[in-house]
């Protein structure tokens, strides 16, 4: 179950949201609900909330579909909030990968990292095992 505490701008960092998800088709929906719930607790809404929900869904979906790790290994999601950014990491038991540019001729699939590139203020991928994809969104415009 997700855990979190109220965001305190004066204190800086909120307690993180931490999830351990089974690698199955329900994982993206569980992650979306947890991030949405954290946004509600923190009174974050509008396009920030919508973008967070979209990006967490894409990154967790990628972990479910493409991880080279064992099927029974969990996917972990950690979200931290500072006065400046919302930072999310998604880790699976895969061997890591090096991101490549999206092939514009490809009609199906391949949009997850493209959306990170377009929507996140910063993002990255750990290229060794385990696979970790992280992203940040600013809390202020």
Secondary structure, DSSP 8 states (H G I E B T S, - for coil): --------TTT-----EEEEE-SSTTHHHHHHHHHHHHHHHTT--HHHHHHHHHHHHHHHHHHHHH--S-TTS-EEEEEEE-SSEEEEEEEESS---------TT--SS--HHHHHHHH-SEEEE--SSSEEEEEEEES--
